[in-house]
Amino acid sequence: MSNPKRRIVLRDIGADGKVRQEHELSYRAPRGEKVLSERIKVPGFPAYAKLEVYRSAIQLSTRGEEGDYADGGLLVISRATVISLTMLKFENDPYAAYFYGSIQCDYLHDLLKNDEPVLTATRDGINWTHPFAKALKLAVEAKLEPLIQGGARPRHPRRADQTG
Protein backbone atom coordinates (compact mmCIF):
# COMPACT_ATOMS: atom_id res chain seq x y z
CA MET A 1 0.00 0.00 0.00
CA SER A 2 2.99 2.32 0.20
CA ASN A 3 3.51 2.21 -3.58
CA PRO A 4 2.21 5.55 -4.94
CA LYS A 5 1.45 3.94 -8.31
CA ARG A 6 -0.96 1.45 -6.73
CA ARG A 7 -4.50 2.30 -5.66
CA ILE A 8 -6.37 -0.10 -3.38
CA VAL A 9 -10.09 0.45 -2.88
CA LEU A 10 -12.31 -1.38 -0.41
CA ARG A 11 -15.93 -1.54 -1.52
CA ASP A 12 -19.03 -2.72 0.30
CA ILE A 13 -21.33 -4.04 -2.41
CA GLY A 14 -24.95 -4.79 -1.64
CA ALA A 15 -26.94 -7.80 -2.83
CA ASP A 16 -28.25 -5.62 -5.66
CA GLY A 17 -24.70 -5.14 -6.96
CA LYS A 18 -24.56 -1.44 -6.05
CA VAL A 19 -21.65 0.05 -4.12
CA ARG A 20 -22.86 1.05 -0.64
CA GLN A 21 -19.55 2.33 0.70
CA GLU A 22 -16.10 2.86 -0.74
CA HIS A 23 -12.80 3.59 1.02
CA GLU A 24 -9.35 3.97 -0.46
CA LEU A 25 -6.79 2.15 1.64
CA SER A 26 -3.45 3.79 2.26
CA TYR A 27 -0.39 3.55 4.43
CA ARG A 28 1.90 6.33 5.48
CA ALA A 29 5.32 5.17 6.63
CA PRO A 30 6.76 6.69 9.79
CA ARG A 31 9.07 9.66 9.42
CA GLY A 32 12.64 9.13 10.38
CA GLU A 33 16.28 9.66 9.59
CA LYS A 34 18.17 7.05 7.57
CA VAL A 35 20.90 5.77 9.88
CA LEU A 36 22.11 2.78 7.87
CA SER A 37 22.06 1.72 4.24
CA GLU A 38 24.43 -1.10 3.55
CA ARG A 39 24.86 -4.20 1.43
CA ILE A 40 25.98 -6.96 3.76
CA LYS A 41 27.48 -10.36 2.94
CA VAL A 42 25.81 -13.36 4.52
CA PRO A 43 28.74 -15.47 5.79
CA GLY A 44 28.95 -18.99 4.42
CA PHE A 45 26.49 -18.39 1.58
CA PRO A 46 26.66 -16.85 -1.90
CA ALA A 47 24.25 -14.15 -0.80
CA TYR A 48 23.99 -10.50 0.14
CA ALA A 49 21.28 -8.54 1.88
CA LYS A 50 20.49 -4.84 1.52
CA LEU A 51 19.86 -3.43 4.99
CA GLU A 52 18.14 -0.05 5.36
CA VAL A 53 17.42 1.28 8.82
CA TYR A 54 15.68 4.48 9.87
CA ARG A 55 15.41 6.04 13.32
CA SER A 56 12.18 7.70 14.35
CA ALA A 57 12.06 10.56 16.85
CA ILE A 58 9.27 8.71 18.66
CA GLN A 59 8.78 5.11 19.72
CA LEU A 60 6.84 3.16 17.12
CA SER A 61 4.35 0.37 17.59
CA THR A 62 5.97 -3.05 17.84
CA ARG A 63 5.00 -6.57 16.80
CA GLY A 64 4.26 -7.34 20.44
CA GLU A 65 1.63 -4.58 20.43
CA GLU A 66 0.30 -4.57 16.87
CA GLY A 67 1.46 -7.86 15.34
CA ASP A 68 2.17 -7.62 11.63
CA TYR A 69 0.57 -4.15 11.52
CA ALA A 70 3.33 -2.53 13.59
CA ASP A 71 5.20 0.50 12.28
CA GLY A 72 8.46 -0.48 13.99
CA GLY A 73 10.68 -3.33 12.91
CA LEU A 74 12.37 -4.53 9.76
CA LEU A 75 10.43 -5.89 6.82
CA VAL A 76 12.18 -8.94 5.37
CA ILE A 77 11.68 -8.71 1.61
CA SER A 78 12.65 -11.13 -1.15
CA ARG A 79 11.88 -10.40 -4.81
CA ALA A 80 9.35 -7.69 -3.88
CA THR A 81 7.50 -10.03 -1.49
CA VAL A 82 7.32 -9.21 2.22
CA ILE A 83 8.10 -12.39 4.11
CA SER A 84 8.30 -11.20 7.69
CA LEU A 85 8.40 -8.26 10.10
CA THR A 86 11.00 -8.59 12.84
CA MET A 87 13.52 -6.88 15.08
CA LEU A 88 15.38 -10.18 15.54
CA LYS A 89 16.95 -10.47 19.01
CA PHE A 90 15.87 -6.89 19.77
CA GLU A 91 12.16 -7.73 19.49
CA ASN A 92 11.47 -6.92 23.17
CA ASP A 93 14.00 -4.10 23.60
CA PRO A 94 12.09 -0.83 24.12
CA TYR A 95 14.91 1.14 22.49
CA ALA A 96 14.55 -0.92 19.31
CA ALA A 97 11.03 0.51 18.94
CA TYR A 98 12.60 3.68 17.50
CA PHE A 99 13.87 1.80 14.45
CA TYR A 100 12.25 0.58 11.25
CA GLY A 101 13.36 -0.35 7.76
CA SER A 102 13.99 -3.36 5.58
CA ILE A 103 16.19 -6.34 4.89
CA GLN A 104 16.08 -7.17 1.18
CA CYS A 105 17.50 -10.55 0.27
CA ASP A 106 16.56 -12.27 -2.98
CA TYR A 107 18.47 -15.40 -1.98
CA LEU A 108 15.55 -16.29 0.31
CA HIS A 109 13.36 -16.58 -2.79
CA ASP A 110 15.96 -18.81 -4.47
CA LEU A 111 15.96 -21.12 -1.45
CA LEU A 112 12.16 -21.27 -1.46
CA LYS A 113 12.16 -22.23 -5.15
CA ASN A 114 14.48 -25.12 -4.24
CA ASP A 115 12.10 -26.30 -1.49
CA GLU A 116 14.42 -25.22 1.30
CA PRO A 117 12.46 -24.81 4.57
CA VAL A 118 13.29 -21.12 5.13
CA LEU A 119 9.68 -20.37 6.04
CA THR A 120 7.90 -21.73 9.09
CA ALA A 121 5.65 -24.77 8.58
CA THR A 122 2.63 -22.45 8.70
CA ARG A 123 4.32 -20.09 6.19
CA ASP A 124 3.77 -17.09 8.47
CA GLY A 125 7.39 -16.02 8.80
CA ILE A 126 11.01 -17.02 8.52
CA ASN A 127 12.25 -20.27 10.00
CA TRP A 128 15.15 -18.77 11.95
CA THR A 129 16.58 -22.25 12.64
CA HIS A 130 17.43 -22.75 8.95
CA PRO A 131 21.22 -22.37 8.43
CA PHE A 132 20.85 -19.49 5.96
CA ALA A 133 18.29 -17.69 8.11
CA LYS A 134 20.59 -18.06 11.14
CA ALA A 135 23.52 -16.57 9.21
CA LEU A 136 21.37 -13.71 7.88
CA LYS A 137 20.05 -13.00 11.38
CA LEU A 138 23.53 -12.83 12.91
CA ALA A 139 24.85 -10.59 10.12
CA VAL A 140 21.95 -8.15 10.50
CA GLU A 141 22.06 -8.18 14.31
CA ALA A 142 25.75 -7.25 14.19
CA LYS A 143 24.82 -4.11 12.22
CA LEU A 144 21.81 -3.27 14.41
CA GLU A 145 23.55 -3.69 17.76
CA PRO A 146 25.56 -0.44 17.73
CA LEU A 147 22.51 1.52 16.56
CA ILE A 148 20.17 0.18 19.20
CA GLN A 149 22.69 0.09 22.03
CA GLY A 150 24.18 3.48 21.26
CA GLY A 151 21.72 5.49 19.21
CA ALA A 152 18.45 5.43 21.10
CA ARG A 153 19.32 4.99 24.75
CA PRO A 154 19.35 8.11 26.90
CA ARG A 155 22.79 9.00 28.21
CA HIS A 156 21.52 8.99 31.80
CA PRO A 157 18.45 6.78 31.91
CA ARG A 158 16.06 7.69 34.69
CA ARG A 159 14.51 5.08 36.85
CA ALA A 160 10.79 5.37 37.39
CA ASP A 161 11.23 5.99 41.12
CA GLN A 162 13.64 8.92 40.69
CA THR A 163 12.45 12.50 40.97
CA GLY A 164 13.81 15.83 39.76
N, C-alpha and C positions, 0 to 999 in steps of 0.2 A: 504494500500500500504506500510505500514511500517513494515509488517511482512516479515522477511527475507526468510521464507519458501514459500512465495507466489510470483509468477511471473505473472505480468499483461502485456499483449502485445496488442497494438493497431495496427490493420492492415487495410490498404486501399486496398480493393479487387476490381479489375476491373470487367466489365460485362463478361469478358471471364473467370472469376474465378481465375485469377492469382493475386498474391500479388504484388501491385505496390509500396507500402511503408510499413515499419514496424518500430514501435517505442516501446521500453519497457518503461512503466510508472513506476515512482518511486517517493518516498517522503523521504526527509531527515529532520528529526525533528531538531528543533533548539538546539543549545548547551546551557547548563545551569547547574546551581548547584541546587541539590535537597534541598529545604528549609523546606519542610513539607511532612511527610508521616504518616498519622494517620487514624485510624478507628474511625469514629465518630458515636455516637448514634443520631438517629433522634427522638427528643422528641415527645412523644405522639403516637408513632408507633412502632411496633415490627420490626424495621429496623435499619440497619447500612449502612454507606457509607464509602468507602475507598477513602480518599482524598490525592492526590499526587500533589505537587506544586513545580515547578522549577522556578528559577530566571535567566533570560538571562542577559548578560552584555550589550546588546543593546535593544532598543525598538523594539518590534515585530509588525507585521501587526495586525490590529484589525478587528473585524467584521464590524465596521463602514466603514473601508477602503476596505476590501477584502471579506466581507460576510463570508460564510461558508468555504472559502479557507484560512482564516487567520491563521497565526502561533501562535498568542497569544490567550489566553483564556483557558477555561477548557472544555474538552470534557466530556459530560455526557454520561456514558456508562452503559448499563444494559444487562447482559448475552451476552457479546461480541458484542452488537449492539450499535453503536453511535447514540444517540438520539438528541443531541444538542451540540452547542458550545456557551459558555457564559462566561461572567465575572460578572454575576449577577448585583448587584447595582453598581459595579465598571466599568461597560461597557464603560462609557465615561471619565473615569479617566486616564489621560495620564501616570500616574505612574503605573497603572495596566498593561500597555502594555509590561512591562518587565517580566510578569508572564505567565506561561502556565502549563498545566498538565491535570489531569483527576479527575472526580468524578465517582466512580464505585458503583452502587447501584442496585442490582438485584431485590429489592423490587418493583422498577418501572415496571419491566417486569411482576411480579405477579399481580400488579394492572391492567395492560393492559389486561392480560388474563381474569380478572374478569370484563372487560368492564368499568373500572373506567376511567373517562375522564382526564387522566394525560398528554395527548398530546393535542395540539391545534386542532381545528376542521379541519384544513387543513393538519394536521399530519406533520407539518414542525418544530416542536419543543415542548418544555414542556409547559403545561398549568400552569403557575406559580400561578394561582388563586386556583388551587386544594389544599385542606388542606394538603396533604402529600407533594406536591411540595413546598408549602409555608414553611413548617417546615424544609424541606431539605435545602431550600434556606437560611433561617435564620441561621441554624447550620453551613453551609459552610461559609457564610459571616462573622460569628463570628471568624472563624479561619483565614480568609483572611485579615480581617481588620488590625491586627497588622503588617502583612507582607507588605501590600500595604502602610499603613500610616507611617510605620517606616523603612521599608527596602529599598525602592527605592527613596524616596524623598531626594534631596540634603539637607545637613544641613543648608546651607544659600542660599536658592533659589535666583537666580538673576532675576530681572525684565528686560524685553526686553529693557527698556529705560536707564538702568544703563550702565556705562562704567567703564573700569579698574577694 
